[in-house]
Amino acid sequence: MKKVLALGLTALVLITSLLVGCSGTPKAPVSKQLDLDKLITENMTLDQVNALMKPALKDSYVLYQATTASLNAAGSWAVKVPEGGFAAGKTGDYQVIYFNPEKGKTEYYAIFFKANVYIGKAWFNGSNGILMQNVLQGKKIATDTTTTTTTK
């Protein structure tokens, strides 16, 4: 009985170790937004974040410029962009890497930078994702431009 119990316990520990190893931190460069989200750390630069991505993932985002971008106490991002957006070649004080949902997903993903240094990231549901995208493009929004984020 002790041998069976010891064997069962050993098998359980081994399986648990394998599962933990499989769900750990991904290795850069990555091809999925969720994997990228796990790799981004404080004070990373825009170039360092780009280095974490495979070329196909880099090609799937749009880099927007913004006048301001801040996370408020309620957990929502407030972003301001001049009406019509920034002219080509012009830069703002803030940058936002913005991803549309990946195939089979519904959430938009954004990474926020101030002077090209990481300040935050967020996942947006469908309607808030579209609202944020419109704000980043400089489209006139009739309502408050604060959008709610979700965390993974």
C-alpha positions in Angstrom: 0.0 0.0 0.0 2.8 2.4 0.9 4.5 1.7 -2.5 1.3 2.5 -4.4 0.8 5.7 -2.4 4.5 6.7 -3.0 4.2 6.0 -6.7 1.0 7.9 -7.0 2.4 10.9 -5.1 5.6 10.8 -7.3 3.4 10.8 -10.5 1.3 13.7 -9.2 4.4 15.8 -8.4 5.9 15.0 -11.9 2.7 15.9 -13.7 2.3 19.1 -11.7 5.9 20.1 -12.5 5.3 19.5 -16.2 2.1 21.6 -16.2 3.8 24.5 -14.4 6.7 24.4 -16.9 4.3 24.5 -19.8 2.4 27.5 -18.5 5.4 29.6 -17.6 6.8 32.8 -19.1 7.0 32.6 -22.9 10.4 33.1 -24.6 10.9 36.1 -26.9 10.3 36.7 -29.7 6.6 35.8 -29.5 3.8 35.7 -32.0 0.7 36.1 -29.7 -0.5 39.2 -27.9 -1.1 37.4 -24.7 2.5 36.1 -24.7 3.7 39.6 -25.3 1.6 40.9 -22.4 3.4 38.5 -20.1 6.9 39.7 -21.2 6.5 43.5 -20.9 8.0 45.0 -17.7 8.4 48.4 -16.2 10.6 51.0 -17.9 10.9 49.1 -21.1 11.3 51.2 -24.2 9.3 51.0 -27.4 12.3 49.4 -29.1 12.6 46.8 -26.3 8.9 45.9 -26.6 9.3 45.6 -30.4 12.3 43.3 -29.9 9.9 40.9 -28.0 7.8 40.3 -31.1 8.1 38.2 -34.1 7.8 40.1 -37.4 4.2 39.0 -38.0 3.1 40.4 -34.6 5.0 43.6 -35.3 3.2 44.0 -38.6 -0.2 43.5 -36.9 -0.2 46.7 -34.8 -0.6 50.4 -35.4 1.6 52.9 -33.5 -0.4 56.0 -32.6 0.8 59.2 -31.1 -1.2 61.0 -28.3 -1.1 64.2 -26.4 -1.9 62.5 -23.1 -2.6 59.0 -21.9 -3.3 58.2 -18.2 -4.8 55.5 -16.1 -7.4 56.9 -13.7 -8.3 55.6 -10.3 -11.3 53.7 -11.6 -9.0 51.6 -13.9 -9.9 53.3 -17.1 -7.5 54.9 -19.7 -8.1 58.5 -20.7 -6.3 59.4 -23.9 -6.3 62.7 -25.9 -5.4 63.0 -29.5 -5.9 66.2 -31.7 -8.9 66.0 -33.9 -7.8 64.3 -37.1 -4.9 62.7 -35.4 -1.2 63.5 -35.7 0.2 64.3 -39.2 2.6 61.8 -40.6 6.1 62.2 -39.2 4.8 64.2 -36.1 5.2 62.7 -32.7 3.3 63.2 -29.5 4.4 63.0 -25.9 2.7 59.6 -25.7 2.7 56.6 -27.9 0.3 53.7 -28.1 0.9 50.3 -29.7 -2.6 49.2 -30.6 -3.6 45.7 -31.7 -7.0 44.6 -33.2 -8.3 41.3 -31.8 -6.4 38.2 -32.9 -8.3 35.6 -34.9 -11.0 34.0 -32.8 -10.7 36.6 -30.0 -12.7 39.7 -29.2 -10.4 41.9 -27.2 -8.2 44.7 -28.4 -4.8 45.2 -26.8 -2.9 48.4 -26.2 0.5 49.2 -24.8 1.0 52.8 -23.6 4.3 54.7 -23.5 5.4 58.2 -22.4 8.4 59.5 -24.3 8.8 55.9 -25.7 9.0 54.4 -22.2 6.4 51.9 -21.1 3.7 53.2 -18.6 0.9 50.6 -18.9 -1.1 48.2 -20.9 -4.7 47.2 -21.3 -7.2 44.9 -22.8 -10.4 46.4 -24.2 -13.7 44.6 -24.9 -15.3 45.1 -28.3 -17.2 48.4 -27.9 -14.5 50.0 -25.7 -11.8 48.8 -28.2 -13.5 50.5 -31.1 -14.0 53.6 -29.0 -10.3 53.7 -28.1 -9.3 53.1 -31.7 -11.5 56.1 -32.8 -9.9 58.3 -30.1 -6.4 57.2 -31.2 -7.3 58.1 -34.8 -8.4 61.5 -33.7 -12.0 61.0 -34.7 -14.5 63.3 -33.0 -16.2 61.5 -30.1 -19.5 62.9 -28.8 -19.1 61.3 -25.3 -16.4 61.0 -22.7 -13.2 59.4 -24.2 -12.5 57.4 -21.1 -12.6 53.6 -21.8 -12.8 50.7 -19.4 -10.0 48.1 -19.5 -9.9 44.5 -18.6 -6.9 42.6 -17.1 -5.7 39.1 -17.9 
